[in-house]
Amino acid sequence: MAALPFSTKSTPSKFVSTFIHSNHIRRNSRPFFITTTTCSRSRARRQLRVKNVATDDKDVATQTQQGSLATIPPDSSSIASNIKYHAEFTPSFSIESFALPKAFYATAESVRDMLIVNWNATYEYYDRLNVKQAYYLSMEFLQGRALLNAIGNLELSGAYADALKMLGHNLEDVARQEPDAALGNGGLGRLASCFLDSLATQNYPAWGYGLRYKYGLFKQHITKDGQEEVAENWLEMGNPWEIPRNDVSYPVKFYGEVVSGLDGKKTWIGGENVTAVAYDVPIPGFKTKTTINLRLWSTKVAPEEFDLHAFNTGDHAKAYAALKNAEKICYILYPGDESMEGKSVRLKQQYTLCSASLQDIVARFERRSGESVKWEEFPEKVAVQMNDTHPTLCIPELIRILMDVKGLSWTEAWVITRRTVAYTNHTVLPEALEKWSLQLIQELLPRHVEIIKTIDEELIHTIIAEYGTEDLNLLEQKLREMRILDNINLPDSVIGILCKSEESSAVDHVEEVDFSDKEAKTTDEVGLSKGLDTNTKNEVTFEPDPKLPKTVRMANLCIAGGHAVNGVAEIHSEIVKNEVFNDFYKLWPEKFQNKTNGVTPRRWIRFCNPGLSKIITKWIGTDDWVRNTDMLVTLRKFADNEDLQSEWREAKRRNKIKVASFLKEKTGYLVNPDAMFDVQVKRIHEYKRQLLNILGIIFRYKKMKEMSPEERKAKFVPRVCIFGGKAFATYIQAKRIVKFITDVGATVNCDRDIGDLLKVVFVPDYNVSVAEVLIPSSELSQHISTAGMEASGTSNMKFAMNGCVQIGTLDGANVEIREEVGEDNFFLFGAHAHEIAGLRKERSEGKFVPDPRFEEVKAFVRTGVFGPYNYDELMGSLEGNEGYGRADYFLVGKDFPSYLECQDKVDEAYRDQKRWTRKSILNTAGSYKFSSDRTIHEYARDIWKIEPVVLQ
């Protein structure tokens, strides 16, 4: 069944109390007293009254009647009482003390009380109006900590700070007890979380769907051997924000077989069955009562699947095999896929997300439709957004549900699905455009393979209709690029068309065939597998290559099965249209759009950088910019104002002092807050080029060592170079880069000759909470990916919003950021995207001549100055002209000289602090365009076709 976020079904009693009466509560412990008065069986007429029992039942919080909300915020005394109530009556800890961990859980549960009221009101109102709703499916939601964000959005930060002070605690200390939710890793998940915040803030009816990973990706430890991974423990003490919905669960099937009934209806039977159970997390909007939902799925099996007989006979592994097979689906985000077992778990994860979510969406549509369900109206009430290719199985799964469960025809199901589903592309990297083994999908999801084959057949016919059969070379090329099923035989219906075409072609040109040649083929022999274009005499083959794997191309399925495809930055969307999916763009140009990513200004400046936020509010004259970032442009006219510049620098310095303390705690390194803070924090990947950054630092260090102390001080601006990010556990080269950075830091930071002129710090276990500390303090941020390889990036937007000047290539959203902040306020270097293919070709032909400085720095590394570890593999990846793991595919050597020269310009600009502060202010002013509020509005308007719904 599809339940409301918080069950509010009518009860036979006239008055239901959801908390025990104050007489049963210890003196001075006063909860918010929530009562439900049932005026009728209609949810729309239900009244929720939140009372403080110690104030003679006087309303202090929220009243909802027929969708109306009136709010009186609770004061700090009533909040303190509610926190004490939860500490005693919703205990996760022993009663002896009220230490920080216990204070956090009690505080979070107090906040959750208020969120639930708004949450229920939101969805009752949506249900009553039967509005169209968007559903955002993502394998990742990188939420970060929730406490400060929730009370900030509720405008209760001051009240909660005062309440905790009454109880003997500081709000910041309590907030630090919260572990980051381990539901994501990088920009994909953080974008999804920013979108949820903006959806709620702008009152859009929407819901997020994801998986509840027990151990996350991993917790990163940095040792003398580099990165080590251990399981996340974020759920060890429970999650106070989630509500288990044990009454909301759906069956998810794997393996088995498909049988056809006498009526032709397909039924998927047998196999392995697991149950997906819902866990709901409320997402509050800023300065609004709208509170939307993130529904996470966890997997289990029924108790009867536990083999009690096997356990009692000592075969324990067999006894709980079914249990473990189900539970492990949601153990780890992105389990290693080097093994077939790893691939199987990943595919199970993706299907679990799609199947459970779509069953839930369909059930909600049916419930809201009442007795008369009109399936043709499904796309008018439901919009499904696939965040990258991970939820691609939504397409065949929705078709399966509509056909096999609801009884619709293929045509009806196919039309409904294509009108409902849309796809966001996040990458142009070939390895990230998912291709799944057809054999694996056939084993796990046999019914879906049938559906995918039918979609592929539909697509082939569309391609043939577009390009015809006159030019078989052209057709073969288009099919090779565009088919969903790669290296698979063509369907019989297509073979028939092509055979007829070839017979016609052969008859037209029969006089050209030399029948005296014993090797000449008859017309009948010129079949599909080896078609003969008699005009060119070139052989065209449509047969699969037995040496290549048979795969399902998920991105192609997304494009064929959805109504919209969007890139996430202007340059990325152009690459998608003109290079990666050019054939599809020519076929369906109307599907392709750009939706430049954005970040929420609440979390990423208002709450994480309160000092700077107050300054912005003072100079703009209002705090409305937090919901309307267009107002940040006002700062441009004050960029040269000395008073603003002085306040701006002071706010930055306070943040740097905070970070200096943080780095000492996390790494043991002491850094000078008066040095430039130069930051690169993001997922470790060769294309993001942390290697270019650290090689530039090494060159800087080497030159320092060659100078006298006086020369060093005159030449170089003091810098603290900060790195952070996780390398995927099986990505060996990325892990080498992490090891390399930490080795360089260990050498440089202990060099007394260099002192505070240069520090290199790798912050372990980078996550949202670490970002919220580092970003406000940063002065230079590095976004230096190989041009054309970063889809967008979102950290660049967060840094700009916090007044950080950037050095980078013309890649992803860097292009648009540079346009908005001004070319003089962005340090640009490196090759352009349109040059990359030519530069790689030049390299493969042996024409590349490396800069002497590049050769110098590699030679310096090989002297062993940074320890005994052998870096030949790492340095070797930058050398040679061809071969796997060679030839500098990401063009570090090519861009190295321009990178060094650009860094010299950074030093020069930083010496003039007035000039640098002006750049900083203009970066914040120019970040107005990169709010996720703006991005979500564009999705809602152009793709989902939904309108804001404000609770009345």
PyMOL commands that set and color helices and strands:
alter all, ss='L'
color gray80, all
select helices_A, chain A and resi 22-24+43-45+53-55+76-89+100-129+147-153+157-166+171-175+187-201+303-305+308-312+316-319+321-330+340-369+375-381+394-405+410-420+430-432+438-444+446-467+472-482+492-508+510-512+554-561+570-580+582-587+589-591+601-607+610-620+624-626+629-638+642-667+686-688+690-705+709-715+732-748+755-757+768-777+795-801+814-821+823-825+833-844+852-861+872-876+892-911+913-930+932-944
alter helices_A, ss='H'
color red, helices_A
select strands_A, chain A and resi 15-17+32-37+47-52+59-65+68-71+133-137+206-211+219-223+226-230+243-254+257-260+266-269+272-284+291-300+382-387+421-424+435-437+485-486+530-533+538-541+551-553+564-567+592-594+676-681+719-724+758-763+780-783+805-808+826-828
alter strands_A, ss='S'
color yellow, strands_A
deselect
rebuild
show_as cartoon
